[in-house]
């Protein structure tokens, strides 16, 4: 009996050993080495989740150009979104670009690239995956982008991870963060880890030390990202009422973020105000010259701006593939074209009306209507769009909370360049000397041999050319149309009168201050009411100080 029992025990152990060995063999077969995309496709169409894990591991490391017509990232995302299907009979694997699967859907074979139209929906079935495979795909996708040699790609992928972390991804992301050398990418990864820590509520805080939780909250309060603020608010809504320490830390972090946001909003308002002021300076600086030297109220100044903008449009049509070069070429071209038009206006009309400001106002108003109609006849009444070059596109990130529009920054710099170039002409050139002599005392200048008629023509041409250059800048902010000049003529006169007629520094100060003043009023008064308030302010200011911020000296002062 004992021998029989011993024999039975041996047989039982032998059966167990066979079962274990068969399990090992099955597992080894399920996780067979996959070295080609065709094997990976067969595994995806199969039933073994082990084979699918091996297939995904191969897809993650394979080159996108190797046999497969759908990119690896598309395949992995498609598995998560049920966009990878297989033919039940042929066992071929297809990619569905526009889910859900339905009759008439277009499918692309991941190996051959052939496309078919679904006639029978039940012929195809989505590749099934389990939670383990989902975690594997998420980890692969995250680590693939974060392992790129390009720092910008890593930064984009790291920021995308904020709010997307789960328990399966956390160890891999922590390891990548610790090995990352780029500070921006490292900051985004740390933010993602901290957001996961505080948004998981009590479940997360129970598994972490209290010190680590406080460090995550403190980090989010200082990182300056909108996602961090959302995470702090979400954590505050979920925290238990008896957790006083966490509540206090969250309230403090939220308050610090809101204070930083107020500072950022003030900085953005100042930036937009200065950019608007730069536009006003560009639009008014040419008028300040002609009005200050010649005393001419030029109502066609806005149309000279429009001509400069249309010059930019024409050059971009001539060089459609070189928008940056076209924009740079348009600066001297717009100056010449608008300057020649201004000189023609001065020689044909204005020189006969000196000393009669009302007549010059009416005459130039008529010229403005003629120029508008001419543009309508040549370019049609429709607005035209001018493309922004790549180097002027996008945003400039000062801090994670403060991003500035690049095009406006370029316009501010351009405004200062035009201003100082014009200042150099007026202060350091023979033309500038004669212009200042005529503006201060025309009779004395003529007695000294200065040809005032030539100076008037050159001055009017210079002011008109500056107006054309302003049109180049405005073409980057708004559409180009026949009526675009009318939107800036009143603002130009306000800048000139407020700053002091004929004074360039006054024009600069007036334009920038009015731009900032307008943007400060807009949030609570609205755009229209803000303009009205600015106009009322200027009227009251002129009543108190008729000669503006920086009054002109010489002939204009004596005439007043």
C-alpha positions, 0 to 999 in steps of 0.5 A, spaced: 500 500 500 505 504 501 509 503 494 502 504 491 501 511 494 509 512 493 507 511 485 501 515 485 505 521 488 511 520 483 505 520 477 502 526 480 509 530 481 510 528 473 503 530 471 505 537 475 511 538 471 508 536 464 503 542 466 509 547 468 513 545 462 507 545 457 505 552 460 513 554 459 512 552 452 506 555 450 508 562 453 515 561 449 511 560 443 506 566 445 512 571 446 515 568 439 521 573 436 517 577 431 522 580 427 518 583 421 512 587 420 508 581 417 509 577 423 507 583 427 501 583 423 499 576 424 500 577 431 495 583 431 490 579 428 491 573 432 488 571 439 494 571 443 495 577 448 502 575 449 504 575 441 500 582 441 505 585 446 511 582 442 508 585 436 507 592 439 514 591 442 517 590 435 512 596 432 515 601 437 522 599 435 522 598 427 523 604 422 517 607 420 519 606 412 520 598 413 514 595 409 509 599 413 505 604 409 502 607 416 506 610 421 508 606 427 505 612 431 499 611 427 498 604 428 499 605 436 494 610 436 489 606 432 490 600 437 488 605 442 482 608 438 480 601 435 482 604 428 486 597 427 482 592 424 483 585 421 479 581 416 476 575 419 477 570 413 484 573 410 487 575 417 490 581 414 490 587 418 487 594 416 488 601 418 481 605 419 483 613 418 476 615 420 472 611 425 467 608 426 467 602 422 461 602 417 459 600 410 463 605 405 469 606 410 476 606 407 481 601 409 488 601 408 492 595 408 498 596 413 503 592 409 501 593 402 498 600 402 492 597 398 485 601 400 479 597 400 471 600 401 468 596 406 462 592 403 460 588 409 461 591 416 461 584 419 467 582 415 472 586 419 473 586 427 477 591 431 484 588 434 482 587 441 487 589 446 487 588 454 489 593 459 496 591 460 497 592 452 494 599 453 499 601 458 504 598 454 502 602 448 502 609 452 508 607 455 511 606 448 508 612 445 511 617 451 518 614 451 518 614 444 517 622 443 521 623 449 527 619 447 528 624 440 534 627 439 530 634 437 529 638 444 523 641 441 520 634 440 521 632 447 519 639 450 512 638 446 511 631 448 513 632 455 508 638 455 503 633 452 504 628 458 501 633 463 494 631 466 495 624 462 500 620 466 497 614 470 500 609 475 503 605 469 507 610 466 509 614 472 515 610 473 518 610 466 516 618 466 520 619 473 526 615 470 526 619 463 525 626 468 532 624 472 536 623 465 533 629 462 538 634 460 534 639 457 531 644 463 525 645 459 523 638 458 525 636 465 520 642 468 514 639 464 516 632 466 516 634 473 510 638 472 506 632 469 509 628 475 506 633 480 500 634 477 499 626 477 501 627 485 496 632 487 490 630 482 489 623 484 486 626 491 486 621 497 489 615 493 495 619 491 497 622 498 496 615 502 501 612 497 506 618 498 509 621 504 506 628 506 513 632 505 513 629 497 505 632 497 507 639 499 513 639 495 509 637 489 504 643 491 509 648 492 512 646 485 505 647 481 504 654 485 511 656 482 511 653 475 506 658 472 503 653 467 495 653 466 495 646 467 498 646 474 493 651 476 487 647 474 490 641 477 491 645 484 484 647 483 481 640 482 485 637 488 482 643 492 475 640 490 477 633 492 481 634 498 478 632 505 476 637 510 480 634 515 486 635 512 488 642 514 495 642 512 494 640 505 488 645 504 492 650 507 498 649 502 493 648 496 490 655 498 496 658 498 499 655 492 492 658 488 493 665 491 500 665 489 498 663 482 493 668 481 497 673 484 502 671 478 497 671 473 495 678 475 502 681 474 502 677 467 496 680 465 498 687 467 505 685 463 500 683 457 496 689 457 503 694 457 505 689 451 499 690 447 499 697 449 506 699 446 505 695 440 498 699 438 502 705 440 508 703 435 503 702 430 500 709 432 507 712 432 508 709 425 502 712 422 503 719 425 510 720 424 510 722 417 504 727 418 508 730 424 513 732 419 509 735 413 504 738 418 510 741 423 514 744 417 509 746 412 503 747 416 499 742 411 493 738 414 494 732 409 487 728 409 490 724 404 495 721 409 491 715 410 491 713 403 499 714 403 499 708 408 494 704 404 499 705 398 505 702 402 500 696 404 498 695 397 506 695 395 507 690 400 501 686 397 504 686 390 511 684 392 508 678 395 504 676 389 511 677 385 515 672 390 509 668 392 514 663 395 519 668 398 514 672 403 520 674 408 524 677 402 518 680 399 517 683 406 524 686 406 524 689 399 517 692 400 520 697 405 524 701 400 519 700 395 513 702 399 518 708 401 519 710 394 512 709 391 509 713 397 514 718 397 513 719 389 506 720 390 506 725 396 511 729 392 506 729 386 501 731 390 505 737 393 507 739 386 501 739 383 496 741 388 499 743 395 504 748 393 498 753 390 495 752 397 500 754 402 497 759 407 490 757 406 489 751 411 482 750 410 483 749 402 489 744 403 484 740 408 479 740 403 483 739 397 487 733 400 480 730 402 478 730 395 485 727 393 484 721 398 477 719 395 481 719 388 486 715 391 481 710 394 477 709 387 484 708 383 485 702 388 478 700 387 479 700 380 486 697 380 485 691 385 478 691 386 474 693 392 475 686 396 480 686 402 487 683 400 491 678 405 498 679 406 502 673 408 506 673 415 513 670 414 515 664 418 520 668 422 515 673 424 510 668 426 508 664 433 509 666 440 515 668 444 515 665 451 518 670 456 515 665 462 510 659 462 505 664 463 507 670 459 507 669 451 508 675 447 506 675 439 512 675 435 509 679 429 508 685 434 515 685 437 518 686 430 513 692 429 515 695 435 523 694 433 521 696 426 518 703 429 524 704 433 528 703 427 524 708 423 524 713 428 531 713 429 533 713 422 528 719 421 531 723 427 538 721 424 536 724 417 533 731 421 539 732 425 545 729 421 544 731 414 544 737 410 536 736 408 535 735 416 538 742 417 534 745 411 528 742 414 529 745 421 531 752 418 525 752 414 520 750 420 523 755 425 523 761 421 522 760 413 523 767 411 530 767 415 532 761 411 530 763 404 534 769 406 540 765 407 539 761 400 535 755 402 530 754 397 524 753 401 520 750 395 525 744 394 525 743 402 517 743 402 517 738 396 522 733 399 519 734 406 512 732 403 516 726 400 519 724 406 513 724 410 509 720 405 515 715 404 514 714 412 507 713 411 508 708 406 513 704 410 508 704 416 503 701 411 508 695 410 508 694 418 500 695 418 499 689 412 502 684 418 496 686 422 490 687 418 487 686 411 489 691 406 483 694 403 482 701 400 479 704 406 484 701 411 487 708 411 481 712 414 482 707 420 488 711 422 488 718 419 484 720 426 489 717 430 495 720 426 492 727 428 491 725 435 498 723 436 501 729 432 496 734 436 497 731 443 505 730 442 506 737 439 506 739 432 512 737 428 516 734 434 518 727 433 520 725 440 513 728 442 510 724 437 513 718 440 511 719 447 504 721 445 503 715 440 506 710 446 502 713 451 495 713 447 496 706 445 497 704 453 492 708 455 487 705 450 489 698 452 488 699 459 481 702 458 479 696 453 478 691 458 472 695 462 470 700 457 470 696 451 474 698 444 469 703 442 468 707 449 475 706 450 477 710 443 471 715 445 475 716 452 481 717 449 479 723 444 475 726 450 482 726 454 486 729 448 480 735 448 481 736 455 488 736 455 489 741 449 484 745 452 489 746 458 496 745 454 494 747 446 501 746 444 501 739 446 506 735 450 513 738 447 511 744 443 514 746 437 519 752 437 520 757 431 515 759 426 509 755 428 510 757 435 510 764 433 504 763 428 500 760 434 
